[in-house]
Amino acid sequence: MANFNTHFMVGAGASAMVSGTILSMEITSPEEAVYAFALGTLGALLPDVDSAHSTSIKVGFNVLSILMTIMVIFVKSSTYSLIEMSIVASLVFIGIRYALLDIFRKISKHRGMFHSIPVAIIWGIVIAILMQYFFGLNSLISWVYGFMVTTGYFVHLILDETYSVDLGNRRVKKSFGTAMKLGKIKTTKDKIQTAIIYISIPLLLSIAPDRTLFINALFSYDAWLTFKDILLPYDGKWFLH
C-alpha cells in the first residue's frame, strides 16, 4: 500500500486539478474552490482512518476538525454572538477531533469495509447532507464538496491497489483487492456489515440535497461543452495570452 506522504501528495495534486477545473467552469467561486480542494485532499486520507496507529488518522481528523470549525465560524458568524460562536466552534472541534476519532478507532478494522467503493460514495453523500442542513449551503455547492471527498477517497483506493502490484518482480501482492472492493462476504459479520452499508446508500440519498443542479453543472452536455472551451487555449496561443 502507498504510504502517507504518497497519499497526501497525490491526493492534493488530484484535488487541485479537479477543484481548478470546477472553478474554471465557473461552478464555484474562488473561495469555494479552496474548500473543495481541502475536502478533496481530506478525502484522500480518509480511508486510512480505520488504522488506529496510522499517520493518516491523526492528520485526517486534525484537518477535518479544523476545516469544519472554520466553516462553522464563517457560516454562523453573522447570526451568533462571539461567546456563542466560541462555544459552538469548540464543541465542533472537540467532537470531531476526539469523540468521533475514538468511535472510529473502536468500530473500524484496517482494510475492512472502510476501504471500499460504497463507503467512498457514502462519505460523499454524508458530506453533501452536512453542508446543506448544517452549514446552510445550496444543493449545488453541497454536492460539489461531497463529490470532492469521494474523488479524493477514490484516489486513495486506486493508489493502494496500484501499490499491490509489484512490477519489478512481476507479482501481485496479497493485499491486492483489499482496498478497492465492493464488499466482503467471507464471514457472517462481513455480510451484515456489507448489507448495512449498501442499505445506507439509498436511505442517505433520500434525505440528501437535490442533485439536479450538480448533475447539470458537471455531467450534462452543456457542461461538456464548457469543459471543452477551457481545455485548450481559446485563442490558440499557448502561454502567450
C-alpha positions in Angstrom: 0.0 0.0 0.0 1.1 3.6 -0.6 2.4 5.5 2.4 1.0 8.6 4.0 3.2 11.1 2.0 2.2 9.5 -1.3 -1.5 9.6 -0.4 -1.2 13.2 0.7 0.8 14.5 -2.3 -1.2 12.6 -5.0 -4.5 13.4 -3.3 -3.6 17.1 -3.1 -2.5 17.1 -6.7 -5.6 15.4 -7.9 -7.8 17.6 -5.8 -6.1 20.7 -7.1 -6.8 19.7 -10.7 -10.4 18.8 -10.1 -11.2 21.9 -8.0 -9.3 24.1 -10.5 -11.4 22.6 -13.3 -14.6 23.2 -11.5 -13.5 26.8 -10.8 -12.7 27.3 -14.5 -16.1 26.1 -15.4 -17.5 28.8 -13.1 -19.3 26.3 -11.0 -17.7 27.6 -7.8 -16.2 30.8 -6.5 -12.5 31.0 -5.7 -13.3 30.7 -2.0 -15.5 27.6 -2.6 -12.8 26.1 -4.8 -10.3 26.4 -2.0 -12.7 24.5 0.3 -13.3 21.9 -2.4 -9.5 21.4 -2.7 -9.2 21.0 1.1 -12.1 18.5 1.2 -10.7 16.5 -1.7 -7.3 16.3 0.0 -9.0 15.2 3.2 -10.9 12.5 1.2 -7.6 11.1 0.0 -6.6 10.5 3.7 -10.0 9.2 5.0 -9.7 5.5 4.0 -6.8 5.1 6.5 -8.6 6.4 9.5 -9.5 2.8 10.2 -5.9 2.2 11.2 -5.6 3.0 14.8 -1.9 3.9 14.7 -1.6 5.5 11.2 -0.4 9.0 10.5 -3.5 9.4 8.3 -5.9 9.0 11.2 -4.2 11.7 13.2 -3.7 14.2 10.3 -7.0 13.4 8.8 -9.0 14.1 11.9 -6.9 17.2 12.6 -7.7 18.6 9.2 -11.4 17.6 9.4 -11.9 19.1 12.8 -10.1 22.4 11.8 -11.9 22.6 8.5 -15.3 22.0 10.0 -14.6 24.5 12.8 -13.6 27.2 10.3 -16.7 26.6 8.2 -18.9 26.9 11.2 -17.3 30.2 12.1 -17.8 31.6 8.6 -21.3 30.4 8.2 -22.6 31.3 11.7 -20.6 34.5 12.3 -23.5 36.7 11.2 -26.1 35.1 13.5 -24.2 34.0 16.6 -22.6 36.2 19.2 -18.9 35.9 19.9 -19.4 33.8 23.0 -22.0 31.6 21.2 -19.6 31.2 18.3 -16.7 30.2 20.7 -18.8 27.6 22.4 -20.1 26.1 19.1 -16.7 26.1 17.4 -15.1 24.5 20.5 -17.8 21.7 20.6 -17.4 21.0 16.9 -13.6 20.8 17.1 -13.6 18.6 20.3 -16.5 16.4 19.0 -14.7 15.6 15.7 -11.1 15.5 16.9 -11.6 13.4 20.0 -15.1 11.9 20.2 -15.5 10.9 16.6 -11.9 9.7 16.3 -12.4 7.5 19.3 -15.6 6.0 17.8 -13.8 5.2 14.6 -10.9 3.5 16.4 -13.3 1.2 18.2 -15.6 0.2 15.4 -13.3 0.0 12.4 -10.8 -2.6 11.2 -8.0 -1.7 8.9 -8.6 -2.7 5.3 -12.1 -3.7 6.2 -15.2 -2.3 4.5 -13.8 1.2 5.2 -11.5 0.5 2.2 -14.3 0.1 -0.3 -16.2 1.7 -3.2 -19.6 2.0 -1.5 -18.1 3.7 1.6 -16.4 6.2 -0.7 -19.8 7.0 -2.1 -21.4 7.2 1.4 -18.8 9.8 2.5 -19.7 12.0 -0.4 -23.4 11.8 0.4 -22.9 12.4 4.1 -20.7 15.5 3.4 -23.4 16.8 1.0 -26.1 16.4 3.6 -24.0 18.1 6.3 -23.1 21.0 4.0 -26.7 21.8 3.3 -28.5 21.1 6.5 -25.8 22.1 9.0 -23.9 24.8 7.1 -26.9 26.1 5.1 -25.2 25.8 1.7 -27.1 25.4 -1.6 -27.6 22.0 -3.2 -25.0 22.6 -5.9 -22.1 23.5 -3.7 -23.1 20.9 -1.1 -22.8 18.2 -3.8 -19.6 19.7 -5.2 -18.0 19.3 -1.7 -19.3 15.7 -1.4 -18.1 14.9 -4.9 -14.6 16.2 -3.9 -14.4 14.0 -0.8 -15.5 10.9 -2.8 -13.0 11.8 -5.6 -10.1 12.0 -3.1 -11.3 8.8 -1.5 -11.1 7.0 -4.9 -7.6 8.4 -5.5 -6.5 6.7 -2.2 -8.1 3.4 -3.1 -6.6 3.4 -6.6 -3.2 4.2 -5.2 -3.4 1.3 -2.7 -4.4 -1.1 -5.4 -1.6 0.2 -7.7 1.0 -0.5 -4.9 -0.4 -4.0 -4.6 1.2 -4.8 -8.0 5.0 -5.4 -7.9 6.1 -4.6 -11.5 9.7 -5.3 -10.7 9.2 -8.9 -9.5 6.2 -9.3 -11.8 3.9 -10.5 -9.0 0.7 -9.4 -7.3 0.9 -8.9 -3.6 -1.6 -10.4 -1.1 -3.0 -7.0 -0.4 -4.4 -6.8 -4.0 -8.1 -6.4 -4.0 -8.4 -5.4 -0.3 -8.6 -1.6 -1.0 -10.9 -1.0 -3.9 -13.6 -3.6 -3.3 -17.4 -3.7 -3.5 -17.9 -5.7 -0.3 -16.8 -8.5 2.0 -18.8 -11.8 2.4 -16.3 -14.1 4.0 -18.0 -14.2 7.4 -21.4 -13.5 8.8 -20.2 -10.3 10.3 -18.8 -9.2 6.9 -22.1 -10.0 5.2 -24.1 -8.0 7.8 -21.7 -5.0 7.5 -21.8 -5.0 3.7 -25.6 -5.2 3.7 -25.8 -2.3 6.2 -23.5 -0.2 4.0 -25.5 -0.9 0.8 -28.8 -0.2 2.6 -27.4 3.1 3.9 -26.8 4.5 0.4 -30.5 4.8 -0.8 -31.5 5.9 2.7 -29.0 8.7 2.8 -29.9 9.7 -0.8 -33.5 10.1 0.3 -32.6 12.9 2.7 -29.7 14.3 0.6 -29.9 17.6 -1.3 -31.4 17.7 -4.7 -28.9 16.5 -7.3 -30.3 18.2 -10.4 -28.1 21.3 -10.4 -25.0 19.3 -9.6 -25.6 16.8 -12.4 -26.4 19.5 -14.9 -23.3 21.5 -13.9 -20.8 18.7 -14.1 -22.2 15.9 -16.3 -24.7 17.4 -18.8 -23.9 18.1 -22.5 -23.7 21.8 -21.8 -21.1 21.1 -19.0 -19.1 19.0 -21.6 -19.1 22.0 -24.0 -18.0 24.3 -21.2 -15.2 21.9 -20.3 -14.1 21.7 -24.0 -13.9 25.5 -24.1 -11.5 25.6 -21.1 -9.5 22.5 -22.1 -7.3 24.3 -24.7 -6.3 27.9 -25.1 -9.3 29.8 -26.6 -7.1 31.8 -28.9 -4.7 29.0 -29.9 -1.7 30.8 -28.3 0.0 28.6 -25.7 1.3 30.6 -22.7 1.3 33.9 -24.7 -2.1 35.3 -23.9 
